[in-house]
Amino acid sequence: MFRPIAASRSPYSRWFNIWGKTYVMDPIEFSLPLSGSVGPTTLHPLIETNLTLSGSVIGKLYIPLDELDITQFSVSRGVSDDIWAMSATIDGLNEINTDVLRHATFSTTDHLGVSQSIFAGILPKSSHTIKDAANKTTINGYDYAWYLSRQQVQAEYRHNTAGTNPATVITGLLGGDDWEETTGIMPYKINQVTAWGDTLNSRVFDFTVGTTKKQAIDKICNYCRFVFMVKWIVVDGIATPAAYFVSEDDIDTDLDLPDPVTFAYPDPYLVGDIKPVAKGDERYNRVTVIGRNNTGGVFFSTVESPSVTAGDELAIEKIENSGSWTTQAQVDARAAELYGYYSATAYTYTAKLLDRMDLELLQKIKITGYTGVSENWMRITRIKKTVRATKDGVEKLVEIEFTENVKWSALRRMYRYSSDDMTNEIETIVDSRINQMPGLQVGVCTAIDGQEGTVTLESGETITTRVV
């Protein structure tokens, strides 16, 4: 966001003193008007920390989008999406120089008047379009996770031994101490996989040339049952993209999510109807889970409805085959979890709220007093925030999708294991075949008949071998 001040400085630049050094914030293109903002001009992410930066300060040019003549701004992401996607429409025709990737932010106030950073990311080259007839300029941007799908795994992390904790690999992929010069994403809260080599079998992660960092991170997360997410924090007053790598079971404590929120009827910010969507085509009355360990052992578990067991109804089967379940206890628990999810009708809900710019993806919410809506704890699985100018002023709309928290846990794992882990399957078959190959054995020859000999092995087994 800042760069060291040069010998000469534009009279339009703003300068700051940070860590005893002077930095200057470059002005945006002079062709862009700085009036008619629809939100405050200061970026205030939700988290502040005094964490010391280990990398060098990289000069960044950034555009505070909330200072422009924005007529509409929207940003959205779902749990199954890789990045945050942003779109903004600027009143007037503006040529935005994106030859150098531009860094952009957008902040606005929530229902309590608190400033919220709802976007901080980049504007890739050729990310804008000009509509002559409408006299508008549209720009698009993404958060910093965009880089992860455009960088290959470094040579030193293509082969990782089973003794290496996945947290070390994740940190290395981001660039370690040199994260600013590598991905621009700080390895902020990268938790150790404490189950590694214990309840979760340690394994080798090999990545071929051409594997993107995003693909590698996904593979690690899927096996370890962790969540990887890039958020923005403030370090010594500087907005910084920060990576989280935390267990699925710890997202409420380690992902720095806002406190759970309850919306009770009639909530003044909820507009329109809350719409439930039943996923009836995803119902199964028999679930079978297959797991395996590194020694070739295979584990099975089937859970079915009493009606199927009694022969009163035909089976509708769901089979999950994954090398991530490595004990009989894990397979049994997984089968029970999936049966609980698929045997009942799964609902997701959609709702629209005004001004609730404080809500976050994966945050817990509860809806009470609304007919047809479960009053169990829910989790936001998709969110879209829109700020737009209207004839009456500025409208701030938040659209969310959410589902019951217990359903979300199973849903995430369902997405993750919807197809077989072919790499693990091949590795398991190879390991099993190798284990079946006989090695050197010691025994005593008890009889010889021509070119055949009878040998009693130390194990007690008697075999016939060729005599030369």
KEVOVEX-91008 format. One record per residue (C-alpha): residue number from 0; x, y, z. Coordinates in steps of 0.5 Angstrom, whole numbers. Layout:
N
@resi->NUM u->X v->Y w->Z
...
end
This chain:
468
@resi->0 u->0 v->0 w->0
@resi->1 u->6 v->5 w->1
@resi->2 u->13 v->6 w->-2
@resi->3 u->19 v->10 w->0
@resi->4 u->18 v->17 w->-1
@resi->5 u->22 v->19 w->-7
@resi->6 u->27 v->25 w->-8
@resi->7 u->21 v->29 w->-12
@resi->8 u->14 v->28 w->-10
@resi->9 u->7 v->30 w->-13
@resi->10 u->4 v->36 w->-9
@resi->11 u->-2 v->31 w->-10
@resi->12 u->1 v->26 w->-6
@resi->13 u->0 v->24 w->2
@resi->14 u->6 v->22 w->6
@resi->15 u->6 v->18 w->12
@resi->16 u->11 v->16 w->17
@resi->17 u->11 v->9 w->19
@resi->18 u->17 v->5 w->23
@resi->19 u->21 v->11 w->23
@resi->20 u->21 v->11 w->15
@resi->21 u->17 v->16 w->11
@resi->22 u->12 v->13 w->6
@resi->23 u->8 v->16 w->0
@resi->24 u->1 v->14 w->-2
@resi->25 u->1 v->15 w->-10
@resi->26 u->-5 v->19 w->-12
@resi->27 u->-10 v->16 w->-17
@resi->28 u->-10 v->17 w->-24
@resi->29 u->-12 v->25 w->-24
@resi->30 u->-18 v->23 w->-29
@resi->31 u->-22 v->20 w->-24
@resi->32 u->-26 v->25 w->-20
@resi->33 u->-26 v->24 w->-12
@resi->34 u->-33 v->27 w->-11
@resi->35 u->-39 v->24 w->-9
@resi->36 u->-37 v->18 w->-5
@resi->37 u->-42 v->13 w->-2
@resi->38 u->-38 v->11 w->4
@resi->39 u->-32 v->13 w->9
@resi->40 u->-25 v->14 w->6
@resi->41 u->-22 v->10 w->11
@resi->42 u->-20 v->3 w->11
@resi->43 u->-22 v->0 w->18
@resi->44 u->-22 v->-8 w->17
@resi->45 u->-24 v->-12 w->23
@resi->46 u->-18 v->-14 w->26
@resi->47 u->-12 v->-10 w->29
@resi->48 u->-5 v->-13 w->31
@resi->49 u->2 v->-11 w->33
@resi->50 u->5 v->-17 w->29
@resi->51 u->12 v->-15 w->26
@resi->52 u->12 v->-16 w->19
@resi->53 u->18 v->-20 w->17
@resi->54 u->18 v->-19 w->10
@resi->55 u->20 v->-13 w->6
@resi->56 u->16 v->-7 w->5
@resi->57 u->13 v->-7 w->-2
@resi->58 u->11 v->-1 w->-6
@resi->59 u->4 v->-1 w->-8
@resi->60 u->-1 v->3 w->-12
@resi->61 u->-8 v->3 w->-9
@resi->62 u->-15 v->6 w->-11
@resi->63 u->-19 v->8 w->-5
@resi->64 u->-26 v->6 w->-9
@resi->65 u->-30 v->9 w->-4
@resi->66 u->-27 v->16 w->-6
@resi->67 u->-30 v->15 w->-13
@resi->68 u->-36 v->17 w->-16
@resi->69 u->-39 v->10 w->-15
@resi->70 u->-46 v->9 w->-18
@resi->71 u->-46 v->1 w->-16
@resi->72 u->-41 v->-3 w->-12
@resi->73 u->-42 v->-11 w->-11
@resi->74 u->-37 v->-16 w->-8
@resi->75 u->-39 v->-23 w->-7
@resi->76 u->-36 v->-30 w->-5
@resi->77 u->-39 v->-37 w->-3
@resi->78 u->-36 v->-43 w->1
@resi->79 u->-34 v->-47 w->-5
@resi->80 u->-31 v->-41 w->-9
@resi->81 u->-24 v->-39 w->-9
@resi->82 u->-24 v->-32 w->-9
@resi->83 u->-28 v->-26 w->-7
@resi->84 u->-30 v->-22 w->-14
@resi->85 u->-32 v->-15 w->-14
@resi->86 u->-35 v->-11 w->-19
@resi->87 u->-36 v->-3 w->-19
@resi->88 u->-39 v->2 w->-24
@resi->89 u->-36 v->9 w->-24
@resi->90 u->-40 v->15 w->-27
@resi->91 u->-37 v->18 w->-33
@resi->92 u->-32 v->15 w->-38
@resi->93 u->-25 v->14 w->-34
@resi->94 u->-19 v->11 w->-37
@resi->95 u->-16 v->7 w->-31
@resi->96 u->-9 v->5 w->-32
@resi->97 u->-8 v->-2 w->-30
@resi->98 u->-1 v->-4 w->-34
@resi->99 u->1 v->-5 w->-26
@resi->100 u->-4 v->-9 w->-22
@resi->101 u->-7 v->-4 w->-18
@resi->102 u->-9 v->-5 w->-11
@resi->103 u->-16 v->-3 w->-9
@resi->104 u->-20 v->-2 w->-3
@resi->105 u->-28 v->-1 w->-1
@resi->106 u->-30 v->1 w->6
@resi->107 u->-37 v->3 w->8
@resi->108 u->-41 v->4 w->14
@resi->109 u->-46 v->-2 w->17
@resi->110 u->-53 v->-1 w->21
@resi->111 u->-49 v->2 w->27
@resi->112 u->-45 v->7 w->23
@resi->113 u->-39 v->3 w->24
@resi->114 u->-34 v->3 w->18
@resi->115 u->-33 v->-4 w->15
@resi->116 u->-28 v->-6 w->10
@resi->117 u->-32 v->-10 w->5
@resi->118 u->-27 v->-11 w->0
@resi->119 u->-19 v->-10 w->-1
@resi->120 u->-16 v->-13 w->-7
@resi->121 u->-13 v->-12 w->-14
@resi->122 u->-15 v->-10 w->-21
@resi->123 u->-12 v->-14 w->-26
@resi->124 u->-10 v->-11 w->-33
@resi->125 u->-16 v->-10 w->-37
@resi->126 u->-20 v->-11 w->-32
@resi->127 u->-25 v->-5 w->-34
@resi->128 u->-30 v->-4 w->-39
@resi->129 u->-32 v->3 w->-42
@resi->130 u->-40 v->4 w->-44
@resi->131 u->-40 v->10 w->-48
@resi->132 u->-47 v->10 w->-49
@resi->133 u->-49 v->9 w->-42
@resi->134 u->-43 v->14 w->-40
@resi->135 u->-40 v->9 w->-35
@resi->136 u->-34 v->5 w->-33
@resi->137 u->-34 v->-2 w->-30
@resi->138 u->-28 v->-5 w->-26
@resi->139 u->-27 v->-12 w->-24
@resi->140 u->-23 v->-14 w->-18
@resi->141 u->-21 v->-20 w->-14
@resi->142 u->-18 v->-21 w->-7
@resi->143 u->-11 v->-23 w->-6
@resi->144 u->-12 v->-31 w->-7
@resi->145 u->-12 v->-29 w->-14
@resi->146 u->-5 v->-30 w->-14
@resi->147 u->-5 v->-37 w->-11
@resi->148 u->-8 v->-40 w->-18
@resi->149 u->-3 v->-36 w->-22
@resi->150 u->3 v->-39 w->-19
@resi->151 u->6 v->-46 w->-19
@resi->152 u->9 v->-50 w->-13
@resi->153 u->16 v->-48 w->-12
@resi->154 u->21 v->-53 w->-13
@resi->155 u->23 v->-54 w->-6
@resi->156 u->16 v->-56 w->-4
@resi->157 u->14 v->-61 w->-10
@resi->158 u->16 v->-66 w->-6
@resi->159 u->14 v->-66 w->2
@resi->160 u->16 v->-72 w->6
@resi->161 u->11 v->-75 w->11
@resi->162 u->15 v->-72 w->17
@resi->163 u->13 v->-65 w->15
@resi->164 u->7 v->-62 w->18
@resi->165 u->2 v->-59 w->13
@resi->166 u->3 v->-53 w->16
@resi->167 u->10 v->-52 w->14
@resi->168 u->8 v->-53 w->7
@resi->169 u->3 v->-48 w->7
@resi->170 u->7 v->-43 w->10
@resi->171 u->12 v->-45 w->5
@resi->172 u->7 v->-44 w->-1
@resi->173 u->6 v->-37 w->1
@resi->174 u->13 v->-35 w->1
@resi->175 u->15 v->-36 w->9
@resi->176 u->19 v->-30 w->11
@resi->177 u->19 v->-27 w->4
@resi->178 u->11 v->-27 w->3
@resi->179 u->11 v->-20 w->1
@resi->180 u->15 v->-22 w->-5
@resi->181 u->12 v->-28 w->-7
@resi->182 u->4 v->-28 w->-6
@resi->183 u->3 v->-22 w->-2
@resi->184 u->-1 v->-26 w->3
@resi->185 u->2 v->-26 w->10
@resi->186 u->2 v->-33 w->13
@resi->187 u->-2 v->-30 w->19
@resi->188 u->-5 v->-36 w->23
@resi->189 u->-3 v->-42 w->20
@resi->190 u->-4 v->-48 w->25
@resi->191 u->-1 v->-54 w->26
@resi->192 u->-4 v->-61 w->24
@resi->193 u->-4 v->-64 w->31
@resi->194 u->-7 v->-70 w->29
@resi->195 u->-1 v->-71 w->24
@resi->196 u->2 v->-78 w->25
@resi->197 u->-3 v->-80 w->30
@resi->198 u->-10 v->-80 w->29
@resi->199 u->-9 v->-78 w->22
@resi->200 u->-4 v->-82 w->18
@resi->201 u->2 v->-78 w->16
@resi->202 u->3 v->-78 w->8
@resi->203 u->7 v->-75 w->3
@resi->204 u->5 v->-69 w->-1
@resi->205 u->8 v->-69 w->-8
@resi->206 u->6 v->-64 w->-13
@resi->207 u->8 v->-64 w->-21
@resi->208 u->11 v->-59 w->-25
@resi->209 u->5 v->-54 w->-27
@resi->210 u->1 v->-55 w->-20
@resi->211 u->-2 v->-49 w->-18
@resi->212 u->-1 v->-47 w->-11
@resi->213 u->-9 v->-47 w->-10
@resi->214 u->-9 v->-54 w->-12
@resi->215 u->-4 v->-56 w->-7
@resi->216 u->-7 v->-52 w->-2
@resi->217 u->-14 v->-55 w->-3
@resi->218 u->-11 v->-62 w->-3
@resi->219 u->-8 v->-61 w->3
@resi->220 u->-14 v->-58 w->6
@resi->221 u->-18 v->-64 w->4
@resi->222 u->-14 v->-69 w->7
@resi->223 u->-13 v->-66 w->13
@resi->224 u->-20 v->-63 w->14
@resi->225 u->-17 v->-56 w->15
@resi->226 u->-20 v->-49 w->12
@resi->227 u->-16 v->-44 w->8
@resi->228 u->-18 v->-37 w->8
@resi->229 u->-15 v->-30 w->6
@resi->230 u->-18 v->-24 w->10
@resi->231 u->-15 v->-17 w->11
@resi->232 u->-12 v->-15 w->18
@resi->233 u->-9 v->-9 w->20
@resi->234 u->-1 v->-9 w->22
@resi->235 u->1 v->-3 w->25
@resi->236 u->-4 v->1 w->21
@resi->237 u->-3 v->-2 w->14
@resi->238 u->-8 v->-6 w->11
@resi->239 u->-5 v->-13 w->10
@resi->240 u->-8 v->-20 w->7
@resi->241 u->-7 v->-25 w->12
@resi->242 u->-8 v->-33 w->11
@resi->243 u->-11 v->-37 w->16
@resi->244 u->-10 v->-45 w->16
@resi->245 u->-15 v->-48 w->21
@resi->246 u->-18 v->-54 w->23
@resi->247 u->-26 v->-55 w->21
@resi->248 u->-27 v->-56 w->28
@resi->249 u->-24 v->-49 w->30
@resi->250 u->-27 v->-44 w->25
@resi->251 u->-31 v->-41 w->31
@resi->252 u->-25 v->-40 w->35
@resi->253 u->-19 v->-39 w->30
@resi->254 u->-22 v->-36 w->24
@resi->255 u->-23 v->-29 w->27
@resi->256 u->-31 v->-29 w->25
@resi->257 u->-35 v->-24 w->28
@resi->258 u->-40 v->-26 w->34
@resi->259 u->-46 v->-30 w->32
@resi->260 u->-52 v->-26 w->31
@resi->261 u->-60 v->-27 w->32
@resi->262 u->-65 v->-24 w->28
@resi->263 u->-72 v->-24 w->31
@resi->264 u->-78 v->-23 w->28
@resi->265 u->-80 v->-17 w->26
@resi->266 u->-73 v->-16 w->25
@resi->267 u->-72 v->-8 w->22
@resi->268 u->-66 v->-10 w->17
@resi->269 u->-69 v->-16 w->14
@resi->270 u->-73 v->-15 w->8
@resi->271 u->-78 v->-19 w->4
@resi->272 u->-79 v->-27 w->5
@resi->273 u->-74 v->-32 w->8
@resi->274 u->-74 v->-37 w->2
@resi->275 u->-72 v->-44 w->4
@resi->276 u->-70 v->-49 w->-2
@resi->277 u->-71 v->-56 w->-1
@resi->278 u->-65 v->-61 w->-4
@resi->279 u->-70 v->-67 w->-4
@resi->280 u->-66 v->-70 w->-10
@resi->281 u->-60 v->-71 w->-5
@resi->282 u->-64 v->-76 w->0
@resi->283 u->-61 v->-83 w->1
@resi->284 u->-63 v->-88 w->6
@resi->285 u->-57 v->-92 w->5
@resi->286 u->-50 v->-90 w->6
@resi->287 u->-43 v->-94 w->5
@resi->288 u->-37 v->-91 w->7
@resi->289 u->-30 v->-94 w->5
@resi->290 u->-23 v->-92 w->8
@resi->291 u->-16 v->-95 w->8
@resi->292 u->-10 v->-94 w->11
@resi->293 u->-3 v->-94 w->9
@resi->294 u->-1 v->-101 w->10
@resi->295 u->-7 v->-103 w->5
@resi->296 u->-12 v->-105 w->10
@resi->297 u->-19 v->-103 w->8
@resi->298 u->-25 v->-101 w->12
@resi->299 u->-33 v->-101 w->11
@resi->300 u->-39 v->-98 w->14
@resi->301 u->-46 v->-98 w->12
@resi->302 u->-52 v->-94 w->16
@resi->303 u->-59 v->-95 w->13
@resi->304 u->-66 v->-94 w->15
@resi->305 u->-70 v->-99 w->19
@resi->306 u->-75 v->-99 w->13
@resi->307 u->-69 v->-101 w->8
@resi->308 u->-67 v->-106 w->13
@resi->309 u->-74 v->-109 w->14
@resi->310 u->-75 v->-110 w->7
@resi->311 u->-81 v->-105 w->7
@resi->312 u->-77 v->-100 w->2
@resi->313 u->-72 v->-100 w->-4
@resi->314 u->-65 v->-98 w->-2
@resi->315 u->-62 v->-91 w->-5
@resi->316 u->-55 v->-91 w->-4
@resi->317 u->-49 v->-86 w->-3
@resi->318 u->-42 v->-89 w->-3
@resi->319 u->-36 v->-85 w->-1
@resi->320 u->-29 v->-88 w->-2
@resi->321 u->-24 v->-84 w->1
@resi->322 u->-17 v->-85 w->4
@resi->323 u->-18 v->-79 w->9
@resi->324 u->-21 v->-84 w->13
@resi->325 u->-16 v->-89 w->16
@resi->326 u->-19 v->-93 w->22
@resi->327 u->-25 v->-97 w->23
@resi->328 u->-28 v->-92 w->28
@resi->329 u->-27 v->-86 w->23
@resi->330 u->-31 v->-90 w->18
@resi->331 u->-36 v->-91 w->23
@resi->332 u->-37 v->-84 w->25
@resi->333 u->-37 v->-82 w->18
@resi->334 u->-42 v->-86 w->15
@resi->335 u->-47 v->-84 w->21
@resi->336 u->-45 v->-77 w->20
@resi->337 u->-47 v->-78 w->12
@resi->338 u->-53 v->-82 w->14
@resi->339 u->-56 v->-76 w->19
@resi->340 u->-55 v->-71 w->13
@resi->341 u->-58 v->-75 w->7
@resi->342 u->-63 v->-79 w->11
@resi->343 u->-67 v->-72 w->12
@resi->344 u->-69 v->-66 w->7
@resi->345 u->-63 v->-61 w->7
@resi->346 u->-65 v->-54 w->7
@resi->347 u->-62 v->-48 w->5
@resi->348 u->-65 v->-41 w->6
@resi->349 u->-64 v->-34 w->2
@resi->350 u->-65 v->-28 w->5
@resi->351 u->-64 v->-20 w->4
@resi->352 u->-62 v->-15 w->9
@resi->353 u->-61 v->-8 w->9
@resi->354 u->-55 v->-4 w->12
@resi->355 u->-52 v->-11 w->15
@resi->356 u->-45 v->-10 w->12
@resi->357 u->-42 v->-13 w->19
@resi->358 u->-44 v->-20 w->17
@resi->359 u->-39 v->-25 w->14
@resi->360 u->-38 v->-31 w->10
@resi->361 u->-38 v->-37 w->15
@resi->362 u->-41 v->-33 w->21
@resi->363 u->-46 v->-36 w->25
@resi->364 u->-53 v->-33 w->25
@resi->365 u->-60 v->-35 w->28
@resi->366 u->-67 v->-34 w->26
@resi->367 u->-73 v->-34 w->31
@resi->368 u->-80 v->-32 w->30
@resi->369 u->-81 v->-33 w->22
@resi->370 u->-85 v->-39 w->20
@resi->371 u->-82 v->-45 w->16
@resi->372 u->-75 v->-43 w->18
@resi->373 u->-71 v->-47 w->23
@resi->374 u->-69 v->-44 w->29
@resi->375 u->-63 v->-48 w->30
@resi->376 u->-56 v->-44 w->29
@resi->377 u->-54 v->-43 w->22
@resi->378 u->-48 v->-41 w->18
@resi->379 u->-47 v->-37 w->12
@resi->380 u->-45 v->-40 w->6
@resi->381 u->-45 v->-35 w->1
@resi->382 u->-46 v->-27 w->1
@resi->383 u->-46 v->-21 w->-3
@resi->384 u->-46 v->-14 w->-1
@resi->385 u->-48 v->-9 w->-6
@resi->386 u->-48 v->-1 w->-5
@resi->387 u->-51 v->3 w->-10
@resi->388 u->-54 v->10 w->-11
@resi->389 u->-61 v->11 w->-12
@resi->390 u->-66 v->17 w->-13
@resi->391 u->-67 v->17 w->-5
@resi->392 u->-60 v->16 w->-3
@resi->393 u->-55 v->10 w->-2
@resi->394 u->-58 v->3 w->-1
@resi->395 u->-54 v->-2 w->2
@resi->396 u->-56 v->-9 w->1
@resi->397 u->-53 v->-16 w->3
@resi->398 u->-56 v->-22 w->0
@resi->399 u->-54 v->-29 w->4
@resi->400 u->-55 v->-36 w->3
@resi->401 u->-55 v->-40 w->10
@resi->402 u->-56 v->-47 w->12
@resi->403 u->-56 v->-51 w->19
@resi->404 u->-49 v->-51 w->22
@resi->405 u->-49 v->-58 w->23
@resi->406 u->-51 v->-59 w->16
@resi->407 u->-46 v->-55 w->13
@resi->408 u->-41 v->-59 w->17
@resi->409 u->-43 v->-65 w->13
@resi->410 u->-44 v->-61 w->7
@resi->411 u->-37 v->-59 w->6
@resi->412 u->-35 v->-66 w->7
@resi->413 u->-40 v->-68 w->2
@resi->414 u->-37 v->-63 w->-3
@resi->415 u->-30 v->-65 w->-1
@resi->416 u->-31 v->-73 w->-2
@resi->417 u->-36 v->-73 w->-8
@resi->418 u->-31 v->-76 w->-12
@resi->419 u->-26 v->-82 w->-10
@resi->420 u->-19 v->-79 w->-9
@resi->421 u->-15 v->-83 w->-15
@resi->422 u->-8 v->-81 w->-12
@resi->423 u->-9 v->-84 w->-6
@resi->424 u->-13 v->-90 w->-9
@resi->425 u->-7 v->-91 w->-13
@resi->426 u->-2 v->-90 w->-8
@resi->427 u->-5 v->-95 w->-3
@resi->428 u->-6 v->-101 w->-9
@resi->429 u->2 v->-100 w->-10
@resi->430 u->3 v->-100 w->-3
@resi->431 u->-1 v->-106 w->-2
@resi->432 u->2 v->-110 w->-8
@resi->433 u->9 v->-108 w->-5
@resi->434 u->7 v->-111 w->2
@resi->435 u->5 v->-118 w->-2
@resi->436 u->12 v->-119 w->-5
@resi->437 u->16 v->-124 w->-1
@resi->438 u->23 v->-121 w->2
@resi->439 u->29 v->-125 w->4
@resi->440 u->27 v->-131 w->9
@resi->441 u->32 v->-135 w->13
@resi->442 u->30 v->-143 w->14
@resi->443 u->33 v->-150 w->15
@resi->444 u->33 v->-155 w->9
@resi->445 u->31 v->-161 w->11
@resi->446 u->30 v->-165 w->5
@resi->447 u->33 v->-165 w->-2
@resi->448 u->30 v->-169 w->-8
@resi->449 u->34 v->-168 w->-14
@resi->450 u->33 v->-160 w->-16
@resi->451 u->28 v->-159 w->-10
@resi->452 u->29 v->-158 w->-3
@resi->453 u->24 v->-157 w->3
@resi->454 u->26 v->-152 w->8
@resi->455 u->23 v->-150 w->14
@resi->456 u->23 v->-143 w->15
@resi->457 u->24 v->-139 w->22
@resi->458 u->17 v->-137 w->22
@resi->459 u->15 v->-145 w->22
@resi->460 u->12 v->-145 w->15
@resi->461 u->15 v->-150 w->11
@resi->462 u->16 v->-149 w->3
@resi->463 u->19 v->-152 w->-3
@resi->464 u->25 v->-149 w->-7
@resi->465 u->29 v->-150 w->-12
@resi->466 u->36 v->-153 w->-11
@resi->467 u->42 v->-150 w->-15
end
